[in-house]
Amino acid sequence: MKAKYLILGALALVLVACEKGFFQTESPSAMDVAVFKSADLTEQAIGAIYNTFGEDKSFRNRLCGGYVAMNTDIEHCSKSEDKDYAAYNITGGTGDLSTSNGKDPWAYLNSAIERASVVIDGIRANSDLNDANFRYLLGEALTLRAFCYLEMIKYWGDVPACFDSFKGNNDEVLYSKKSDRNVIFEQLRSDLKEAAELMPWSAAIPISKAANNTGRPSKAFALGLLARLDLMYAGLAMRPDVFTEGGTRSCHVQYNVKDAGKRLALYEEAAKACAQIIKTEDYKFKNSFDSIFLDLCHDVTDYSQSEWIWAMPFLDDSRGQVLALTGNKISTNCAGALINTRSYGSGNTNNTKTQAMIEIVPTFYYAYDKADKRRDVTILPWTWEYDDGSGTAPTGYVEVTFPGSKAGEKKVYQKNSNAGQMYCGKLRIEWMNRPYSSNEDGIDMPILRYTDILLMYAEATIGSKEGNGPGDIDGISGQQCFDRVRQRAGLPSKSLDFEAIVDERAFEFCGENIRKYDLMRWGLLKEKLEKAQKDVYDLQNALGDYSWRNDTIWFHYVKNDAYAQNGHAYVFDRFVGLEKGSTCPPDYDKEQGWVAKSFFFKKSGEVITPIITPADWYLYKEGTNIDMHQYWPIFDVNISASNGSLWNDYEY
């Protein structure tokens, strides 16, 4: 059973009991010393941190999917209205992300950090740290706080450095000033190294409900997070030239650390952290790429059976919209009852859909090697649709007949998309084992998996594009770690260098909320976005490297009623035309299940228009300074309530 958290509502300093999993009793006040004399009550205090993750406009929805990690050179936000946050054109106030009642991403991340600090201070002052249970719980709180702080730096750059809990009478803590992020990096390095000493590997965690559970951190997650932090810290970032209280417009992309020797030490620390995990948990590397994501959809939280080192836990069918926002698209009108009951509940048919905020930049399909097994798991050029079979075409329904299907029958079917609507297929509704209704799917949010450890290790050994890494550590070959990832994908060995890492991480982690922050720390965000935007328009117009581009795609339907609760289901078993050199299949017959469609143009009456145009499809707003606006602004509502302790840089 997954250890999940149901939001019950609480103030920041009141601990929240969980309805199911390992929090079952009423929680006393966080300021009660007695809480930290009991491991069970302290564990409930940890639950208050997780509680914030499931709130509206927290990780439940706004801090996953298309809001935080797009656009990139491989991922595009599908949200047609008010998508300036993804197009690097966001302003200080946003109705979608910021409200006047403290229910916004900034507030929830700060709340999680404060709750973690309450637990950390409480355990240090009152608990018996000779007890393995308390040692684990302290390590868990330190790790969760570090995770939340790193998320804040990813979204906003410099944020307040506050590592003391609020005692009720300390305005310096209540109104902590925005600080240079390097101060936070240094504290988190110390915290995560301590957490890695306090926590054992997952199987040896002394608390039974946390042991062998992908939803609870272990030594591996603390070490993996440390490696992620070190690579970020050693890398580049948009920063104020001089940290200035009140804000400055003088900012540019630069190293977080000017000292080359310090950057080498960070790469070495990252490599050593990953090496510890590789030596102990190499069994976690899955043999097949698709099984990594099937495990999430199947609610597999057995740590020993999963590649996931930590996946943020959500409550089944009640909290969490990870699949709804990042999975493959399913039409609003595709009634839930007609997708197999193992994967989709009936619910309200106005809500039974996945919104699919992540679209794949169409040129990325062509970037994959044809033999790469990851491509067809990651990119789906189709969506789920429904024909109610009534023949009367009620509002929102259109009767569809295609080869192999019949008029007047109820059917779900895979509908071909176009170049501007290619979706991420790593999470799919048909892969689920349990029903759900509405858009609260409860799929755990992917955070860190073992393959990332292998690729971070390989990267750390070579360092940045200057090649300033420490080389192999502890007898572990960075080249071999890199090759293992490619071999699983069905690809041959490739020389390990910086450009190879940049490419391989794109192919491996597309759609997992990683690419934007990789590009930022490499100083490549602007360069890659500009190139991708030009390439997309060249692809649409068959220019330059895409002069060979063919417009027609061919796909073949077969009936597979395993996808239908009632009625029928039709799915593709062949899809031809997207690859260079594709021609009409020799067995093409429009009477035998084959359909041919235009992929780059749409027709309305006699008017033919391109699918991708600068006015309708773009990765960044024209005239936007991509580098300067790679972070969100701190929202107006948060600045107004900060008593002067917060401000914006980066021309906001």
C-alpha angles and dihedrals in degrees: 000000000000117000098234137172129228116201110240099169124249143163118261094261097043117086119232127224117222120231095218139013116034104339110078110145137066110279120229124220116296089232092061107107090208090070091070095048089066122063090205093054092043089054088055088053088056086054090063088065092052088046091071092056092066098051123112109270091020126089088309088081121329096052093051133055124012101350102072111025108041155133104036137148089273105028131057131190111242094196100117098193126061096354096148089118088067096040096057091249100105121142132210097270123048125178092201097053106023131050135173096248101067094257098126138105094266092051095047095048090049089048091052091049092049092049090050090050090051090055094044093050091043095052094044092051101039115015132088104247091191084072111091091216093059091044090056093046092051090050090048093052092047091050095048091049091050091049092053093046091051089050090053092050090050092054103035110015108218114034135163116295105218119154099161123086118241111257095192099258107056115096091181088066095038092050101032111177125240108262141190107284091229088071088058094044091056094049092047092050088056093044095049094047088051091047091051089054093047098047124062126214111289099264091054098050105130096218105083096213091053098043117102091000123132089207094064123064122245137180088284094058093048090051093043091050089049090054091048090049093048093052090049092047093047091048138074128281142170102263140162109266087229120015102244127185109234093028141278138224091209100099136132142163108279142142116288086219119041094191110090090202091057091050090053089051090052092051090049092049090050092049093049092049091052091044091059090055094045092052093050108029107030087125087077094073105108120222095221127047098216093053090067090067097034085063091058092047090046092051092241106171097160100122094207091056099044136073089217115104091186129001116177107247124234132181115263113257093349112066135023131053099199096125093037091056102034106025130087116299121261120186122254086234095051095103113224093229090066097057108078113281091238089070112024134037124215099244122140109332090217089065104031097104143093113242094209099205091177114081120175118241100247096228089061091069088062092046091068119090109248089240094052108118091202096067100073092043092050102039125048119182091195143063135208115260136175136221112195092203094225095122089217095090099224117205110302095009127099122187108237126195121182134161111302095018130091133229115249097028127118110243144162113210143172109256118204114245128206136240092280095050111054110141137205111258101189091103116039132178092221090059093063121106097203134052124247136179135213113009099301099105098163094217111157114254112246112236112154132004134182095255088063088057091055094048094042088052091050091048095046092053092058097033119202128342087285088068094238099148127122096247124232117350128211093354094299114134116227089199091055092048089052093047093051090061091050093044091056087053089054095253132128127246117287129194111266112238137132096273090050090054091049091053098040094052089054093053093045103041106032110145095015098105092253109099099074092054092045090054091047095053091046091050089237104112097103095039095049095044093051093048093046092050092052092045092051092055090045089053092050091050098037093241135147113344089006099052088116092060115137118209100205124081125189125206134177126217128214127179115248111169092183085091094055129076089197132353116026141300129216123196138175118260094174131031118183135175110051098091126082111268095021116154135178109296111255091233094049109144121158089208093056104058099287124129128184121204140171111252102189103034137050128207127215110180104311094336117102118193133176118259096222116050130161091244096054107026123041141138095216136011114264110260094020119138095231096191095047092051101040089114128059115250116247099260121255093242091056094047091048091054096045100085089233095307095113133057140156130250127181095074093296 
